[in-house]
Amino acid sequence: MRTPKVILLALAVAAGALALPGTASAAYSDPLTTTAKQSLVWHATPAAALTALDGALPNVSLNTVVNDPSYDMTGCTAAEKASLPKAPVATKSMCWDADRAGTTTWSPQGITTSGDADDDGKWGDDKIILSGWHGTDALGRYNDARIQAINYNDPASPSYRMLYLAVPNSTGTSFSAAQAHMGGMAWYGDKIYVTAEGSTSTAIRVFSTKHILQMTDTTSNSIGRTSGGYAAYTYKYAMMQVGYYTYAGGTCTMESDTAVPCFSSMSLDRSTTPATVVTTEYFSDQSLHGRLYRYPIGTDYLLSASSGTVAATEALRSSVGNMQGVLSNNGKYYVAHSSATINGQLWTQTTAKSSSATCGTGTTACWAVHPEALTYDWSTGLVWSQSEWSTADCTAKSQVCGRAVFAVPLSSLAS
């Protein structure tokens, strides 16, 4: 999520206590407070539609996809390394090939791994990292969504393949592009959750690794049924939506922190019983405070619903501004803040306290430059994230930065 320049004057970072305009008593170092809970409503894709598409096209596994890579990840350039956190220091990092590193038509946002998905930290025999991207205005298909599935079996030579995200029509005779900003992702079992868009009633879209389809028309620059078969804008694979959640309160807004929230990021918490999905919201207005919500997972790796409605089990408010990512583990929340010109901040929060690493002259601006979502791979103890701005974006703003995928040990975060 891009941080508007209008907030820059509010980002004079002081160690642990950043006052916000209009709320002089609020600081990033303030603990979480409780707030009103928000419910969600489940809407399933018709089973017959999924069956029809599975019958019309080859249905492949995610393992097939990651073992059919089309691009290699690379080492990071000096500019890309400048985007990595200062404290804690990244222990793992990798960067995209030149086209993905420089493109302004797509932008990276959410991230999840097979450490979320399965008890052994792998999906089948593969270690997988999923990076979610959304289309920009330059693409002409704003908030179209794709996943870049990274084969991480050999950390010295990772590679990836891209999948388009699609929504079947009611009969399964065709499909359209899923609209999602991809600000956050969570992967549990065969289900992959992604955050939707702002200013809509759709909160979360859910896809399934059981419904990844191989396109029969990879030359048509369109999506759905074509004269040559089925296409997804020349992509080889598309993953189908199996349902979505709407906000029970109606259309969300990014202009108010008391109205229906727009989920901007999301991750999975495996430390709870049952496992839960946690979300947050983003505001560029520093006088507004984002809220955090927790939802339990029930049967079939879907959120636990009673009569179709999912009730939040926790609702909290943070005083950290510009929250781009959220993570929860063992009773602690971790939220990533972004700035338009300097390193972001990563805060560890509970209802008792809020703390962040410091670096340099004591500043808390120690996290990545233009950071996005967070995810925790419990099997390795690593927290993964990624930076958003392309080399072209950074150059245009006279900044030394770039896109990187990186990890730090959970144990290295502020307590």
PEMO-V674989 format. One line per field, one symbol per residue. phi: phi as a letter, one per 40 degrees, with the letter a starting at -180 (. if undefined). A space follows every 10 residues. Layout:
phi = ???
This chain:
phi = .ccccccdcc bccbcgabcb dgbdccadcc ccbcaccbcb bcbccddccc ccccccbccb cccccccbcb abcbcccdcc ccccccaccc cbaabccdcc cbcbcbbcbc aabccccbcc gbbgcbcbbb bcbbcbdccg bdgcbabbcc cbcbdcacaa bcbcbbbccc bgcaabccca cgcaaabagc cbcbccbcgb cccbbbbbcc bbbcccbbbc cabgcbcbhb bafgccbbbc cbiabbccch ccbcbabbcc cbcbaaabbc ccbcdbbbba bbbccccbbc bbbbbccbcf gbccbbfgbb cccaabbbcc cfccaaabaf gbbbbbbbbc bbdcbbbcbb cbaaaacbaf cgcccbcccf cbcbabcccb gbcbaabccc ccccccbfbc aicabaabcd cccdc
